[in-house]
Amino acid sequence: MKVRIVRMRQRGRRVPEARVRADPGQIGELITELVAGGRESVLIARLRPLSAPLAADLLPPLYAPTIVRIAPLALCLRGFEVHGDGAERASTIQEWLCSSTD
């Protein structure tokens, strides 16, 4: 699904609404996939480039996304972003405002 995504949180904290509205976001292909993780599979949302679907994601993946709001031309997903590696690895809450580009 071709969408424009604006990240609504920074380091887990809500970004002011005026900044969200002014943010041009990233345009790409929104996909979800199940990824094996230990004993369970984890649902992940990804934003892939339109021109090169196998290229690196445009945004960090959103783990365990849920739909928070649905409007006629947009929806909001909430999940977790993972930052860092090894002992520095941490996750923070993130929300994506996904709007249609068509």
N, CA, C and O atoms as CSV, one atom per row, in Angstrom:
chain,resi,resn,atom,element,x,y,z
A,1,MET,N,N,0.839,-1.165,0.000
A,1,MET,CA,C,0.000,0.000,0.000
A,1,MET,C,C,0.897,1.245,0.000
A,1,MET,O,O,1.743,1.395,0.882
A,2,LYS,N,N,0.722,2.125,-0.967
A,2,LYS,CA,C,1.529,3.342,-1.066
A,2,LYS,C,C,0.997,4.375,-0.065
A,2,LYS,O,O,-0.174,4.750,-0.110
A,3,VAL,N,N,1.876,4.828,0.841
A,3,VAL,CA,C,1.473,5.766,1.887
A,3,VAL,C,C,2.560,6.796,2.162
A,3,VAL,O,O,3.717,6.638,1.772
A,4,ARG,N,N,2.149,7.849,2.844
A,4,ARG,CA,C,3.060,8.838,3.415
A,4,ARG,C,C,3.007,8.613,4.916
A,4,ARG,O,O,1.928,8.618,5.508
A,5,ILE,N,N,4.170,8.414,5.537
A,5,ILE,CA,C,4.221,8.160,6.977
A,5,ILE,C,C,4.978,9.279,7.678
A,5,ILE,O,O,6.067,9.681,7.268
A,6,VAL,N,N,4.362,9.763,8.745
A,6,VAL,CA,C,4.992,10.742,9.623
A,6,VAL,C,C,5.120,10.087,11.003
A,6,VAL,O,O,4.143,9.575,11.550
A,7,ARG,N,N,6.309,10.111,11.542
A,7,ARG,CA,C,6.540,9.561,12.887
A,7,ARG,C,C,6.036,10.580,13.907
A,7,ARG,O,O,6.412,11.752,13.868
A,8,MET,N,N,5.186,10.121,14.814
A,8,MET,CA,C,4.516,11.017,15.754
A,8,MET,C,C,5.194,11.074,17.125
A,8,MET,O,O,4.738,11.789,18.018
A,9,ARG,N,N,6.267,10.329,17.285
A,9,ARG,CA,C,6.991,10.331,18.558
A,9,ARG,C,C,8.490,10.415,18.303
A,9,ARG,O,O,8.994,9.959,17.276
A,10,GLN,N,N,9.183,11.004,19.261
A,10,GLN,CA,C,10.648,11.073,19.217
A,10,GLN,C,C,11.140,10.601,20.581
A,10,GLN,O,O,10.812,11.186,21.613
A,11,ARG,N,N,11.939,9.526,20.566
A,11,ARG,CA,C,12.412,8.899,21.799
A,11,ARG,C,C,11.251,8.545,22.729
A,11,ARG,O,O,11.379,8.639,23.949
A,12,GLY,N,N,10.133,8.143,22.157
A,12,GLY,CA,C,8.971,7.727,22.926
A,12,GLY,C,C,8.035,8.849,23.332
A,12,GLY,O,O,6.940,8.589,23.829
A,13,ARG,N,N,8.446,10.084,23.130
A,13,ARG,CA,C,7.604,11.227,23.528
A,13,ARG,C,C,6.863,11.791,22.331
A,13,ARG,O,O,7.393,11.836,21.221
A,14,ARG,N,N,5.645,12.214,22.564
A,14,ARG,CA,C,4.788,12.743,21.508
A,14,ARG,C,C,5.373,14.034,20.931
A,14,ARG,O,O,5.782,14.931,21.668
A,15,VAL,N,N,5.403,14.105,19.603
A,15,VAL,CA,C,5.844,15.305,18.892
A,15,VAL,C,C,4.653,16.273,18.849
A,15,VAL,O,O,3.523,15.830,18.645
A,16,PRO,N,N,4.876,17.583,19.035
A,16,PRO,CA,C,3.763,18.535,18.963
A,16,PRO,C,C,3.005,18.419,17.640
A,16,PRO,O,O,3.602,18.190,16.588
A,17,GLU,N,N,1.695,18.579,17.707
A,17,GLU,CA,C,0.839,18.396,16.539
A,17,GLU,C,C,1.232,19.305,15.370
A,17,GLU,O,O,1.148,18.894,14.212
A,18,ALA,N,N,1.654,20.522,15.661
A,18,ALA,CA,C,2.074,21.443,14.589
A,18,ALA,C,C,3.273,20.890,13.831
A,18,ALA,O,O,3.349,21.036,12.611
A,19,ARG,N,N,4.212,20.257,14.532
A,19,ARG,CA,C,5.379,19.647,13.861
A,19,ARG,C,C,4.976,18.434,13.043
A,19,ARG,O,O,5.529,18.192,11.970
A,20,VAL,N,N,4.012,17.668,13.546
A,20,VAL,CA,C,3.525,16.505,12.797
A,20,VAL,C,C,2.890,16.969,11.488
A,20,VAL,O,O,3.155,16.399,10.429
A,21,ARG,N,N,2.053,18.003,11.559
A,21,ARG,CA,C,1.392,18.518,10.348
A,21,ARG,C,C,2.390,19.088,9.348
A,21,ARG,O,O,2.180,18.978,8.140
A,22,ALA,N,N,3.479,19.699,9.831
A,22,ALA,CA,C,4.475,20.317,8.952
A,22,ALA,C,C,5.480,19.320,8.385
A,22,ALA,O,O,6.173,19.627,7.415
A,23,ASP,N,N,5.568,18.133,8.977
A,23,ASP,CA,C,6.545,17.122,8.562
A,23,ASP,C,C,6.140,16.528,7.211
A,23,ASP,O,O,5.022,16.031,7.075
A,24,PRO,N,N,7.025,16.568,6.207
A,24,PRO,CA,C,6.684,15.976,4.914
A,24,PRO,C,C,6.636,14.450,4.954
A,24,PRO,O,O,6.071,13.823,4.058
A,25,GLY,N,N,7.219,13.857,5.975
A,25,GLY,CA,C,7.189,12.406,6.121
A,25,GLY,C,C,7.993,11.666,5.069
A,25,GLY,O,O,8.803,12.253,4.351
A,26,GLN,N,N,7.758,10.390,4.995
A,26,GLN,CA,C,8.409,9.506,4.021
A,26,GLN,C,C,7.325,8.825,3.208
A,26,GLN,O,O,6.329,8.360,3.763
A,27,ILE,N,N,7.509,8.761,1.907
A,27,ILE,CA,C,6.552,8.075,1.036
A,27,ILE,C,C,7.153,6.762,0.595
A,27,ILE,O,O,8.295,6.704,0.138
A,28,GLY,N,N,6.370,5.710,0.737
A,28,GLY,CA,C,6.844,4.387,0.355
A,28,GLY,C,C,5.726,3.372,0.390
A,28,GLY,O,O,4.545,3.717,0.446
A,29,GLU,N,N,6.119,2.118,0.355
A,29,GLU,CA,C,5.191,0.993,0.362
A,29,GLU,C,C,5.114,0.433,1.772
A,29,GLU,O,O,6.108,-0.064,2.301
A,30,LEU,N,N,3.930,0.512,2.387
A,30,LEU,CA,C,3.723,-0.025,3.734
A,30,LEU,C,C,3.417,-1.508,3.625
A,30,LEU,O,O,2.481,-1.914,2.936
A,31,ILE,N,N,4.219,-2.312,4.314
A,31,ILE,CA,C,3.985,-3.755,4.337
A,31,ILE,C,C,4.045,-4.241,5.781
A,31,ILE,O,O,4.652,-3.602,6.640
A,32,THR,N,N,3.413,-5.369,6.032
A,32,THR,CA,C,3.547,-6.035,7.328
A,32,THR,C,C,4.012,-7.460,7.061
A,32,THR,O,O,3.736,-8.040,6.011
A,33,GLU,N,N,4.731,-8.009,8.046
A,33,GLU,CA,C,5.200,-9.385,7.919
A,33,GLU,C,C,5.364,-9.995,9.301
A,33,GLU,O,O,5.613,-9.292,10.280
A,34,LEU,N,N,5.221,-11.301,9.365
A,34,LEU,CA,C,5.478,-12.034,10.595
A,34,LEU,C,C,6.914,-12.509,10.588
A,34,LEU,O,O,7.370,-13.113,9.617
A,35,VAL,N,N,7.633,-12.235,11.677
A,35,VAL,CA,C,9.032,-12.617,11.796
A,35,VAL,C,C,9.178,-13.533,13.003
A,35,VAL,O,O,8.679,-13.223,14.086
A,36,ALA,N,N,9.858,-14.656,12.819
A,36,ALA,CA,C,10.077,-15.581,13.929
A,36,ALA,C,C,10.963,-14.934,14.972
A,36,ALA,O,O,12.004,-14.362,14.648
A,37,GLY,N,N,10.547,-15.026,16.223
A,37,GLY,CA,C,11.314,-14.436,17.316
A,37,GLY,C,C,11.216,-15.305,18.555
A,37,GLY,O,O,10.308,-15.122,19.366
A,38,GLY,N,N,12.133,-16.245,18.717
A,38,GLY,CA,C,12.063,-17.140,19.877
A,38,GLY,C,C,10.926,-18.124,19.729
A,38,GLY,O,O,10.838,-18.836,18.728
A,39,ARG,N,N,10.052,-18.168,20.726
A,39,ARG,CA,C,8.918,-19.098,20.695
A,39,ARG,C,C,7.729,-18.568,19.900
A,39,ARG,O,O,6.841,-19.332,19.523
A,40,GLU,N,N,7.712,-17.273,19.648
A,40,GLU,CA,C,6.565,-16.656,18.988
A,40,GLU,C,C,6.999,-15.890,17.741
A,40,GLU,O,O,8.163,-15.518,17.592
A,41,SER,N,N,6.040,-15.668,16.858
A,41,SER,CA,C,6.266,-14.779,15.724
A,41,SER,C,C,5.842,-13.376,16.120
A,41,SER,O,O,4.931,-13.194,16.928
A,42,VAL,N,N,6.508,-12.392,15.547
A,42,VAL,CA,C,6.222,-10.991,15.852
A,42,VAL,C,C,5.787,-10.300,14.568
A,42,VAL,O,O,6.428,-10.446,13.528
A,43,LEU,N,N,4.693,-9.548,14.647
A,43,LEU,CA,C,4.245,-8.771,13.502
A,43,LEU,C,C,5.079,-7.497,13.418
A,43,LEU,O,O,5.291,-6.820,14.424
A,44,ILE,N,N,5.551,-7.172,12.220
A,44,ILE,CA,C,6.373,-5.981,12.000
A,44,ILE,C,C,5.799,-5.210,10.815
A,44,ILE,O,O,5.452,-5.796,9.789
A,45,ALA,N,N,5.703,-3.877,10.969
A,45,ALA,CA,C,5.332,-3.003,9.853
A,45,ALA,C,C,6.609,-2.353,9.336
A,45,ALA,O,O,7.472,-1.943,10.113
A,46,ARG,N,N,6.715,-2.267,8.019
A,46,ARG,CA,C,7.897,-1.687,7.390
A,46,ARG,C,C,7.467,-0.710,6.309
A,46,ARG,O,O,6.401,-0.855,5.710
A,47,LEU,N,N,8.316,0.292,6.066
A,47,LEU,CA,C,8.107,1.218,4.952
A,47,LEU,C,C,9.257,1.039,3.981
A,47,LEU,O,O,10.401,1.383,4.277
A,48,ARG,N,N,8.937,0.494,2.815
A,48,ARG,CA,C,9.945,0.205,1.799
A,48,ARG,C,C,9.924,1.264,0.714
A,48,ARG,O,O,8.874,1.844,0.439
A,49,PRO,N,N,11.079,1.530,0.085
A,49,PRO,CA,C,11.118,2.478,-1.036
A,49,PRO,C,C,10.252,1.978,-2.188
A,49,PRO,O,O,10.197,0.778,-2.457
A,50,LEU,N,N,9.578,2.901,-2.865
A,50,LEU,CA,C,8.730,2.522,-4.000
A,50,LEU,C,C,9.547,2.017,-5.174
A,50,LEU,O,O,9.146,1.073,-5.855
A,51,SER,N,N,10.691,2.640,-5.413
A,51,SER,CA,C,11.484,2.316,-6.596
A,51,SER,C,C,12.363,1.078,-6.426
A,51,SER,O,O,12.793,0.490,-7.418
A,52,ALA,N,N,12.634,0.678,-5.192
A,52,ALA,CA,C,13.510,-0.470,-4.938
A,52,ALA,C,C,12.996,-1.241,-3.722
A,52,ALA,O,O,13.527,-1.078,-2.623
A,53,PRO,N,N,11.976,-2.072,-3.900
A,53,PRO,CA,C,11.339,-2.745,-2.768
A,53,PRO,C,C,12.267,-3.622,-1.930
A,53,PRO,O,O,11.949,-3.918,-0.778
A,54,LEU,N,N,13.404,-4.042,-2.481
A,54,LEU,CA,C,14.327,-4.880,-1.719
A,54,LEU,C,C,15.413,-4.063,-1.025
A,54,LEU,O,O,16.269,-4.620,-0.338
A,55,ALA,N,N,15.378,-2.745,-1.203
A,55,ALA,CA,C,16.356,-1.860,-0.554
A,55,ALA,C,C,16.023,-1.735,0.932
A,55,ALA,O,O,14.997,-2.232,1.395
A,56,ALA,N,N,16.901,-1.067,1.664
A,56,ALA,CA,C,16.712,-0.881,3.106
A,56,ALA,C,C,15.427,-0.101,3.381
A,56,ALA,O,O,14.998,0.718,2.569
A,57,ASP,N,N,14.823,-0.367,4.534
A,57,ASP,CA,C,13.612,0.332,4.950
A,57,ASP,C,C,13.871,1.834,5.057
A,57,ASP,O,O,14.982,2.261,5.371
A,58,LEU,N,N,12.843,2.620,4.796
A,58,LEU,CA,C,12.949,4.078,4.908
A,58,LEU,C,C,12.891,4.542,6.364
A,58,LEU,O,O,13.434,5.593,6.706
A,59,LEU,N,N,12.237,3.763,7.211
A,59,LEU,CA,C,12.116,4.055,8.639
A,59,LEU,C,C,12.473,2.802,9.431
A,59,LEU,O,O,12.424,1.698,8.888
A,60,PRO,N,N,12.831,2.954,10.705
A,60,PRO,CA,C,13.025,1.754,11.516
A,60,PRO,C,C,11.721,0.958,11.568
A,60,PRO,O,O,10.649,1.561,11.609
A,61,PRO,N,N,11.778,-0.367,11.567
A,61,PRO,CA,C,10.552,-1.166,11.610
A,61,PRO,C,C,9.737,-0.871,12.865
A,61,PRO,O,O,10.280,-0.502,13.906
A,62,LEU,N,N,8.422,-1.042,12.741
A,62,LEU,CA,C,7.509,-0.868,13.860
A,62,LEU,C,C,7.078,-2.259,14.318
A,62,LEU,O,O,6.383,-2.970,13.591
A,63,TYR,N,N,7.492,-2.642,15.524
A,63,TYR,CA,C,7.194,-3.973,16.062
A,63,TYR,C,C,5.843,-3.970,16.758
A,63,TYR,O,O,5.485,-3.003,17.430
A,64,ALA,N,N,5.092,-5.060,16.594
A,64,ALA,CA,C,3.780,-5.265,17.216
A,64,ALA,C,C,2.838,-4.082,16.954
A,64,ALA,O,O,2.246,-3.547,17.892
A,65,PRO,N,N,2.695,-3.670,15.684
A,65,PRO,CA,C,1.837,-2.516,15.399
A,65,PRO,C,C,0.366,-2.841,15.631
A,65,PRO,O,O,-0.098,-3.946,15.350
A,66,THR,N,N,-0.347,-1.860,16.146
A,66,THR,CA,C,-1.799,-1.946,16.291
A,66,THR,C,C,-2.411,-0.685,15.689
A,66,THR,O,O,-1.782,0.373,15.670
A,67,ILE,N,N,-3.621,-0.805,15.206
A,67,ILE,CA,C,-4.324,0.358,14.665
A,67,ILE,C,C,-4.936,1.122,15.834
A,67,ILE,O,O,-5.714,0.571,16.613
A,68,VAL,N,N,-4.572,2.401,15.943
A,68,VAL,CA,C,-5.068,3.240,17.027
A,68,VAL,C,C,-6.271,4.057,16.571
A,68,VAL,O,O,-7.254,4.187,17.300
A,69,ARG,N,N,-6.188,4.609,15.354
A,69,ARG,CA,C,-7.272,5.424,14.803
A,69,ARG,C,C,-7.370,5.167,13.302
A,69,ARG,O,O,-6.381,4.873,12.631
A,70,ILE,N,N,-8.605,5.289,12.799
A,70,ILE,CA,C,-8.843,5.209,11.359
A,70,ILE,C,C,-9.710,6.400,10.970
A,70,ILE,O,O,-10.727,6.672,11.607
A,71,ALA,N,N,-9.306,7.099,9.933
A,71,ALA,CA,C,-10.064,8.219,9.367
A,71,ALA,C,C,-10.243,7.938,7.876
A,71,ALA,O,O,-9.637,7.004,7.351
A,72,PRO,N,N,-11.059,8.726,7.194
A,72,PRO,CA,C,-11.286,8.439,5.770
A,72,PRO,C,C,-10.017,8.372,4.909
A,72,PRO,O,O,-9.948,7.565,3.982
A,73,LEU,N,N,-9.010,9.211,5.205
A,73,LEU,CA,C,-7.812,9.234,4.362
A,73,LEU,C,C,-6.531,8.878,5.107
A,73,LEU,O,O,-5.439,9.034,4.559
A,74,ALA,N,N,-6.642,8.405,6.342
A,74,ALA,CA,C,-5.431,8.113,7.119
A,74,ALA,C,C,-5.738,7.110,8.228
A,74,ALA,O,O,-6.893,6.862,8.576
A,75,LEU,N,N,-4.669,6.548,8.762
A,75,LEU,CA,C,-4.789,5.716,9.955
A,75,LEU,C,C,-3.534,5.911,10.790
A,75,LEU,O,O,-2.504,6.362,10.288
A,76,CYS,N,N,-3.629,5.570,12.057
A,76,CYS,CA,C,-2.498,5.701,12.966
A,76,CYS,C,C,-2.144,4.328,13.511
A,76,CYS,O,O,-2.999,3.627,14.054
A,77,LEU,N,N,-0.892,3.949,13.365
A,77,LEU,CA,C,-0.378,2.698,13.910
A,77,LEU,C,C,0.491,2.995,15.123
A,77,LEU,O,O,1.252,3.963,15.119
A,78,ARG,N,N,0.385,2.173,16.160
A,78,ARG,CA,C,1.245,2.318,17.341
A,78,ARG,C,C,1.962,0.989,17.570
A,78,ARG,O,O,1.362,-0.083,17.498
A,79,GLY,N,N,3.262,1.090,17.849
A,79,GLY,CA,C,4.067,-0.090,18.126
A,79,GLY,C,C,5.357,0.343,18.801
A,79,GLY,O,O,5.403,1.372,19.476
A,80,PHE,N,N,6.402,-0.448,18.614
A,80,PHE,CA,C,7.687,-0.176,19.248
A,80,PHE,C,C,8.797,-0.146,18.216
A,80,PHE,O,O,8.827,-0.958,17.291
A,81,GLU,N,N,9.719,0.814,18.385
A,81,GLU,CA,C,10.945,0.870,17.594
A,81,GLU,C,C,12.077,0.344,18.465
A,81,GLU,O,O,12.093,0.559,19.677
A,82,VAL,N,N,13.006,-0.335,17.846
A,82,VAL,CA,C,14.182,-0.838,18.562
A,82,VAL,C,C,15.376,0.006,18.143
A,82,VAL,O,O,15.600,0.243,16.956
A,83,HIS,N,N,16.147,0.460,19.144
A,83,HIS,CA,C,17.313,1.307,18.900
A,83,HIS,C,C,18.546,0.655,19.512
A,83,HIS,O,O,18.458,-0.003,20.548
A,84,GLY,N,N,19.686,0.837,18.871
A,84,GLY,CA,C,20.958,0.368,19.416
A,84,GLY,C,C,21.192,-1.120,19.214
A,84,GLY,O,O,20.361,-1.835,18.656
A,85,ASP,N,N,22.358,-1.564,19.689
A,85,ASP,CA,C,22.767,-2.967,19.570
A,85,ASP,C,C,23.287,-3.468,20.901
A,85,ASP,O,O,23.685,-2.682,21.761
A,86,GLY,N,N,23.282,-4.777,21.066
A,86,GLY,CA,C,23.870,-5.398,22.252
A,86,GLY,C,C,23.307,-4.854,23.548
A,86,GLY,O,O,22.091,-4.767,23.720
A,87,ALA,N,N,24.201,-4.485,24.468
A,87,ALA,CA,C,23.794,-3.982,25.782
A,87,ALA,C,C,23.098,-2.628,25.674
A,87,ALA,O,O,22.365,-2.236,26.582
A,88,GLU,N,N,23.320,-1.911,24.575
A,88,GLU,CA,C,22.711,-0.588,24.379
A,88,GLU,C,C,21.328,-0.677,23.723
A,88,GLU,O,O,20.689,0.349,23.492
A,89,ARG,N,N,20.865,-1.888,23.424
A,89,ARG,CA,C,19.589,-2.086,22.731
A,89,ARG,C,C,18.423,-1.709,23.644
A,89,ARG,O,O,18.357,-2.134,24.797
A,90,ALA,N,N,17.508,-0.906,23.108
A,90,ALA,CA,C,16.326,-0.483,23.860
A,90,ALA,C,C,15.167,-0.294,22.888
A,90,ALA,O,O,15.374,-0.107,21.689
A,91,SER,N,N,13.962,-0.344,23.408
A,91,SER,CA,C,12.799,-0.092,22.569
A,91,SER,C,C,12.001,1.073,23.137
A,91,SER,O,O,11.942,1.271,24.350
A,92,THR,N,N,11.390,1.837,22.242
A,92,THR,CA,C,10.544,2.955,22.635
A,92,THR,C,C,9.245,2.878,21.853
A,92,THR,O,O,9.192,2.321,20.757
A,93,ILE,N,N,8.207,3.443,22.432
A,93,ILE,CA,C,6.924,3.478,21.749
A,93,ILE,C,C,7.016,4.442,20.568
A,93,ILE,O,O,7.702,5.461,20.635
A,94,GLN,N,N,6.315,4.103,19.491
A,94,GLN,CA,C,6.303,4.943,18.294
A,94,GLN,C,C,4.908,4.870,17.669
A,94,GLN,O,O,4.229,3.846,17.752
A,95,GLU,N,N,4.503,5.956,17.054
A,95,GLU,CA,C,3.250,5.990,16.303
A,95,GLU,C,C,3.526,6.507,14.913
A,95,GLU,O,O,4.283,7.461,14.732
A,96,TRP,N,N,2.911,5.877,13.934
A,96,TRP,CA,C,3.016,6.303,12.547
A,96,TRP,C,C,1.678,6.827,12.086
A,96,TRP,O,O,0.667,6.134,12.201
A,97,LEU,N,N,1.657,8.046,11.564
A,97,LEU,CA,C,0.484,8.581,10.903
A,97,LEU,C,C,0.623,8.210,9.424
A,97,LEU,O,O,1.509,8.713,8.734
A,98,CYS,N,N,-0.234,7.350,8.957
A,98,CYS,CA,C,-0.164,6.829,7.589
A,98,CYS,C,C,-1.302,7.425,6.779
A,98,CYS,O,O,-2.475,7.217,7.091
A,99,SER,N,N,-0.951,8.169,5.734
A,99,SER,CA,C,-1.989,8.773,4.899
A,99,SER,C,C,-1.837,8.326,3.446
A,99,SER,O,O,-0.736,8.036,2.980
A,100,SER,N,N,-2.937,8.280,2.763
A,100,SER,CA,C,-2.960,7.856,1.374
A,100,SER,C,C,-2.258,8.893,0.504
A,100,SER,O,O,-2.360,10.096,0.745
A,101,THR,N,N,-1.553,8.418,-0.496
A,101,THR,CA,C,-0.894,9.324,-1.439
A,101,THR,C,C,-1.612,9.364,-2.770
A,101,THR,O,O,-1.206,10.086,-3.681
A,102,ASP,N,N,-2.664,8.599,-2.881
A,102,ASP,CA,C,-3.426,8.540,-4.157
A,102,ASP,C,C,-4.447,9.648,-4.253
A,102,ASP,O,O,-5.164,9.741,-5.249
